[in-house]
């Protein structure tokens, strides 16, 4: 997947005090206080955005009204245009820190002026019965804060990945959802994408035999930037860097293709000297996961290498190759060896509507969430283990739920 939309969410006005809460050698953060919301500062409308020229179609009576929280490039280019494809979801409100952009986007999507909220008055959504749920598309540092506030307002939550900056924040988000008796879903879109779904099925049916090795690489080379210019390169806002953002797709792939949780992790990180892009985050993260079955997963992710987006599963009888593996579109997949053939299971574009339909069906029908908060928590625990291994130079032993032993 060409991963070039680096400012896809609202820019955050970073402060030295917030950045100082994290060390330069680990991405583990403590839960943020609600006061951090005051640091949100929305940018103008991103370049290249095509707003609709006609209002969205009217949805069925049981459609779930969703407030979009954050109007960056990803929300405007990927999510909002595809909500019209979801059967039981519609945009009921918008939340942004930029009044001009809020008005422009609100007019284009037919959102009434009284359903356009700033970050400062976000909590007023509690009294807006048009809103049943929120979709949080903000920098990672604000996921926990806005999720907990949304639950306090009585709304269901769909939250972008990664779930939060730390496992402690994830646990707080899950607890808030349980107290409010509301749904929490993490936006792991590949669980609703035809190629990845078919790959999961093939691996369950041992299409390549017994799995021995999984390799994933999600990387690209970022252009000139600094932590002040791009929140993804700001440790306090994004964590350690490429692992949480792009590499999480490879981590997820290793788990859902193997069908296992690792029992140990070893890892390395690289942070070049003198590069303005990497004064706060890592340029590269490599890790190796071992599974109880004896299978091994080798994961790589980077913000400073030639583009890659693949997953490969080598088994006793063949190899599954996905390249590209986890993009918005353009997936390719084949098996080499026994039963060699290419696969074209469907249009990857349906993953966005599929994700939204899954969320709204859970709200309306009570169906179980496939990518709930517990999955997001699991992944943050594994990310913390990766950084702990890289920091100490030692293999980290894991418990079945992803927590580090000892």
C-alpha angles and dihedrals in degrees: 000000000000099000101197104127094095097160096049093134134049113290117247124220098234121210130202091232092059093044090051091062089075129060124231092243105053139040097212112123135183119240111280124234123243089249089075088075087077088070093064112113119177120220124220119271109300118246118261096029115141111204119201117265094207129044118261117269119268112263133216119282095259094053113136115239109226129195111213108218109201125022103213128135097282093051093045100039103035114016109034097047089052098049086083087064092057114092100214105030134082136167107259100166144003131220122198141143094225113078095195093051091044091056094045095049093040092055092048094051097040095245110157117242091245089058093057111098135185122221088252094058096036092120090066089077086084089079095045108096091186088074119073098160144013130221109210111210100166134120111290096254089068100046096091095044096050094040092055091046091049090053089048087055090054097250132133117242136224107182129191121241137295090051094219144325095272143015088247090061090047091053091051091051092050092048092050091052092051092049090051093042089230134135122262119194130173116218099242093155096181089073086070098041116105098226095050092043090052091047090054090051093048092051092048088053091048094241089167096034121243111354115245105163138017121190125186133174126183109174145136138167113253121216124237112307144131135219089259092055101042124033092208088068093048111095096206091055103035108021121227097346132241097021095064094039111037104359092061087077089061092046090050091048092053090054101044095040094048094039088217143101116233120247095202140019135197122185149169133204133200127206113175120219121244097013111128090210094061106040089115109017138046122264094207138018124189125182142172122211123196120203131207090249091060094254118137130211121202113197130188131180132168146167092206111051138077113292119277135164112168143128124199128186117194116195138172092271106029150332132266112211123192113182113184091020112172110018131129087254143345100065120169127190137177142160121228122198122021110025092008114192146125123258131215103173098164149304112314089210091078091070093087096051090040091056092049093046090052090052096047093044089055090052097046102031103025094239116165117266113240095198103036132155092278089063091050090049091050091053094049090051089053092047089052089050091051092053092044091054092048092048096049099032090231136114111257119220116218139208118227092263093054098259117137116252114242 
